Amino acid sequence: MALVTTKEMFKKAYEGKYAIGAFNINNMEIIQGVARGAAAKNSACILQVSRSALNYAGPKYLYGMVKAAIEETGIDIALHLDHGPDLETVKLCIENGFTSVMFDGSHFEYEENVAKTKEVVDYAHARGVVVEAELGKLAGVEDEVNVDAANATYTDPDQAVDFVKRTGVDSLAIAIGTSHGAYKFKGEAKLDFDRLEVITKKLADAGYPNFPIVLHGASSVDPAVIEMCNQYGGALKGASGIPADMLRKAAASGVCKINMDTDIRLAMTAGIRKSFSEKPEAFDPRGYLGVAREMIQALVESKIEDVLGSKDSMK
């Protein structure tokens, strides 16, 4: 029962061939839903905060609510900055109690990404905070059918080894075919597991065995939730995500952290839409937000049980 870094979480995950769920948070109901879902499955989890969530809720409020969730549930939680754009944002989060930060320099040229990431690592490590970085850009739907574009976008295995050596990062987000948002594939879903295998092997051969790999953009976009959203007034047409069996395979293949944001948003939206439709006379936010919180908890329990494999990881 503690606010922790991800070091021990990832060590156990790699050895146990499962992944820790990293769920994006924006308000109290999401924090409660995720933490209670993880506690119900006796699983550690990562609560992560984007820059826009920092602007929306404020780091002090988020930190305080996460601490309360730990006290209520008794599970280990890492509080993580997701897609930190610069050192200033990293500093803000560390000053406000975050135990893990991600610096996203993937849009920079390689050498600049290395230099900026190393600067973040030096700052964070001096303060006992772990660092995730990103190498490669998540491919779009069209890139699936263009081999050259896919190879240019996906993470290069040799570059991954060089990047880890030169930056000292604690975990690495790679691009193997996932993408952000609710519209990940128009055709058949496909992840480059061969590339994942090569990256993990090359890292091990270079002296980094069991190095934690991270998957961003890994929501499954459950058709049942999409149907519920649309049934109660939504207009989400053609949304698709990463199939659960692919995520489970990734978790058993060296991926220690799987990010899920869109699924949380969809569950919350579906719950609120359903509540508004069934009780149009109601105006107490505790009613519809309570329904949304229950949807999020059920989603997290399902992810831990059926996708991540992290049930009872607190043992």
C-alpha positions in Angstrom: 0.0 0.0 0.0 2.1 2.9 -1.3 2.7 5.5 -3.9 5.6 3.8 -5.7 7.7 4.0 -8.8 7.3 1.4 -11.6 10.6 -0.4 -11.0 9.3 -3.3 -8.9 6.0 -3.4 -10.8 7.8 -3.9 -14.1 10.3 -6.4 -12.7 7.4 -8.6 -11.4 5.5 -8.1 -14.7 8.3 -9.2 -16.9 9.0 -12.3 -14.8 5.3 -13.1 -14.6 4.7 -12.4 -18.3 1.9 -9.9 -17.7 1.5 -6.2 -18.1 0.6 -3.4 -15.7 -2.4 -1.3 -16.8 -1.7 2.5 -17.2 -5.0 4.3 -17.1 -5.3 8.0 -17.8 -7.1 10.1 -15.2 -8.8 13.4 -15.3 -11.1 13.6 -12.2 -12.2 12.0 -9.0 -14.6 9.5 -10.5 -12.1 8.1 -12.9 -9.5 7.8 -10.2 -12.0 6.0 -8.0 -13.2 3.7 -10.7 -9.7 2.6 -11.8 -8.3 2.2 -8.3 -11.4 0.2 -7.1 -11.2 -2.0 -10.2 -7.6 -2.7 -9.6 -8.2 -3.4 -5.9 -11.0 -5.8 -6.7 -8.5 -7.9 -8.7 -5.6 -7.3 -6.2 -3.5 -5.7 -8.9 -1.1 -2.8 -8.8 -1.8 -0.1 -11.4 -0.5 3.1 -12.9 -2.5 6.3 -12.9 -1.2 8.6 -15.6 -1.8 12.2 -16.3 -1.5 14.0 -19.6 -0.5 17.7 -20.0 -4.1 18.6 -20.7 -5.2 16.7 -17.6 -2.7 18.7 -15.6 -4.2 21.9 -16.9 -7.7 20.7 -16.3 -7.5 19.3 -12.7 -4.2 20.6 -11.4 -1.3 18.5 -10.1 -2.0 19.1 -6.4 -5.6 17.9 -6.8 -4.6 14.9 -8.8 -1.9 14.0 -6.3 -4.2 14.4 -3.3 -6.9 12.2 -4.9 -4.4 9.5 -5.9 -3.1 9.4 -2.3 -6.7 9.0 -1.1 -7.3 6.2 -3.5 -4.2 4.4 -2.2 -5.4 4.8 1.4 -8.9 3.5 0.5 -7.8 0.5 -1.6 -4.5 -0.6 -0.1 -2.9 -1.2 -3.5 0.4 0.0 -4.9 -0.1 2.9 -7.4 2.5 4.8 -9.6 1.5 8.3 -10.5 2.9 9.0 -13.9 3.2 11.9 -16.4 2.0 10.8 -19.8 3.6 12.4 -22.9 5.4 15.1 -21.1 6.4 17.7 -23.7 9.3 19.3 -22.0 11.5 19.5 -18.9 9.4 22.2 -17.3 6.4 19.9 -17.2 8.5 17.1 -15.9 9.7 19.3 -13.1 6.2 20.5 -12.2 5.1 16.8 -11.8 8.1 15.8 -9.8 7.7 18.8 -7.5 4.1 17.7 -6.9 4.8 14.1 -5.9 4.7 12.1 -9.2 6.8 9.0 -9.0 7.2 8.4 -12.8 7.4 10.6 -15.8 7.4 10.2 -19.5 9.2 12.6 -21.8 8.0 12.3 -25.4 10.7 13.5 -27.8 9.6 11.2 -30.6 8.7 14.1 -32.8 12.3 15.4 -32.6 15.2 14.3 -34.8 16.9 11.3 -33.2 19.9 13.1 -31.7 17.8 15.8 -30.3 15.5 13.2 -28.7 18.5 11.5 -27.1 19.8 14.8 -25.7 16.5 16.0 -24.3 15.6 12.6 -22.9 19.0 12.4 -21.2 18.5 15.8 -19.6 15.1 14.6 -18.2 16.6 11.3 -17.0 19.4 13.1 -15.1 17.0 15.4 -13.4 14.4 12.7 -12.5 16.9 10.1 -11.3 18.5 12.6 -9.0 15.1 12.8 -7.3 14.3 9.2 -7.2 11.8 9.3 -10.1 11.8 6.8 -13.0 11.6 7.9 -16.7 9.8 6.5 -19.7 10.7 7.8 -23.2 9.4 7.1 -26.7 11.2 6.1 -29.9 9.4 5.8 -33.2 6.0 7.3 -34.0 2.8 5.4 -33.8 1.7 4.4 -37.3 -1.6 5.6 -38.7 -4.1 3.4 -40.4 -2.8 4.0 -43.9 0.7 3.2 -42.9 -0.3 -0.5 -42.5 -0.2 -1.0 -46.2 2.9 0.9 -47.0 6.0 -1.1 -46.0 8.5 1.8 -46.4 6.3 4.2 -44.4 5.8 1.6 -41.7 9.5 0.9 -41.4 10.2 4.6 -41.3 7.6 5.1 -38.5 8.1 2.0 -36.4 10.8 1.7 -33.8 14.2 0.7 -35.2 15.6 -2.2 -33.0 19.3 -1.1 -33.3 18.3 2.5 -32.6 16.4 1.3 -29.5 19.5 -0.2 -28.0 21.6 2.9 -28.7 18.8 5.1 -27.2 18.6 3.1 -24.0 22.4 3.1 -23.6 22.8 6.8 -24.2 19.8 8.1 -22.2 19.6 5.7 -19.2 15.8 5.5 -19.5 13.9 3.0 -17.3 11.4 2.0 -19.9 10.8 2.6 -23.6 7.6 3.1 -25.5 7.9 1.6 -29.0 5.9 1.8 -32.1 4.8 -1.5 -33.5 1.4 -0.7 -34.9 -0.8 0.7 -32.2 -2.3 4.2 -32.5 -4.0 6.8 -30.4 -7.8 7.4 -30.4 -10.9 5.4 -31.2 -10.2 4.7 -34.9 -7.1 2.5 -35.0 -7.8 0.3 -38.0 -10.0 0.4 -41.1 -9.0 -3.2 -42.0 -7.4 -6.1 -40.2 -5.7 -5.2 -36.9 -2.0 -6.0 -37.0 0.9 -5.5 -34.6 4.5 -6.2 -35.6 5.4 -8.9 -33.0 8.5 -9.8 -34.9 9.8 -6.3 -34.4 8.9 -6.5 -30.6 10.8 -9.8 -30.4 13.9 -8.4 -32.1 13.9 -5.3 -29.9 13.7 -7.2 -26.7 16.4 -9.7 -27.8 18.8 -6.9 -28.9 18.3 -5.1 -25.6 19.1 -8.3 -23.7 22.2 -9.1 -25.8 23.4 -5.5 -25.2 23.2 -6.0 -21.4 19.6 -4.9 -20.8 17.7 -8.2 -20.0 14.1 -7.9 -19.1 14.0 -4.3 -20.2 10.5 -2.9 -19.8 8.7 -2.1 -23.1 5.6 0.1 -23.2 2.7 0.1 -25.6 0.8 3.4 -26.1 -2.5 3.7 -27.9 -3.6 0.2 -26.7 -7.3 0.6 -26.0 -9.5 -2.2 -27.4 -12.5 0.1 -28.2 -15.1 -2.5 -27.1 -17.9 -2.7 -29.7 -20.5 -3.2 -26.9 -19.5 0.1 -25.4 -19.5 1.9 -28.7 -23.0 0.4 -29.3 -24.1 1.7 -25.9 -22.8 5.2 -26.7 -24.6 5.3 -30.1 -27.8 3.8 -28.7 -28.1 6.7 -26.3 -27.3 9.5 -28.8 -23.7 9.1 -29.7 -22.2 9.2 -33.2 -19.2 7.0 -33.0 -19.1 5.2 -36.4 -16.4 2.8 -37.5 -14.4 3.0 -34.2 -12.0 0.1 -33.7 -9.2 -0.8 -31.4 -6.5 -3.4 -30.6 -7.9 -6.9 -30.1 -7.6 -8.2 -26.6 -5.7 -11.3 -27.7 -3.0 -9.2 -29.3 -2.6 -7.2 -26.2 -2.3 -10.4 -24.1 0.3 -11.7 -26.5 2.2 -8.4 -26.1 2.0 -8.7 -22.3 3.5 -12.2 -22.5 6.3 -10.9 -24.8 8.1 -8.3 -22.8 5.6 -5.5 -22.8 5.3 -4.5 -19.1 3.0 -1.4 -19.4 -0.1 -1.1 -21.6 -1.7 2.4 -21.9 -5.5 2.7 -22.0 -7.1 6.1 -22.3 -9.8 5.9 -25.0 -11.4 2.9 -23.3 -11.8 4.9 -20.1 -13.3 7.8 -21.9 -15.7 5.6 -23.8 -16.9 3.8 -20.7 -17.5 7.0 -18.9 -19.4 8.6 -21.9 -21.5 5.5 -22.3 -22.5 5.5 -18.7 -23.4 9.1 -18.7 -25.4 8.9 -21.9 -27.3 6.0 -20.7 -28.1 7.7 -17.4 -29.2 10.9 -19.1 -31.5 8.9 -21.5 -33.1 6.8 -18.8 -33.5 9.6 -16.3 -34.0 12.8 -18.2 -35.5 14.5 -15.2 -32.4 13.9 -13.0 -29.9 16.7 -12.5 -27.8 15.5 -9.6 -24.2 15.0 -10.9 -23.6 12.3 -8.3 -26.2 10.1 -10.1 -24.8 10.1 -13.6 -21.1 10.4 -12.5 -21.7 7.4 -10.2 -23.0 5.3 -13.1 -19.9 6.4 -15.1 -17.6 5.4 -12.2 -19.2 1.9 -12.1 -18.6 1.5 -15.8 -15.0 2.4 -15.4 -14.5 0.0 -12.5 -16.1 -2.8 -14.5 -13.9 -2.0 -17.5 -10.7 -2.0 -15.4 -11.6 -5.3 -13.7 -12.2 -6.9 -17.2 -8.9 -5.5 -18.6 -6.9 -6.9 -15.6 -8.6 -10.3 -15.8 -8.7 -10.8 -19.6 -6.1 -8.6 -21.2 -3.3 -7.6 -18.8 -3.0 -10.7 -16.8 -2.0 -8.7 -13.7 -4.6 -10.2 -11.3 -3.1 -10.8 -7.8 0.1 -9.0 -8.7 0.0 -7.4 -5.3 0.8 -10.8 -3.7 
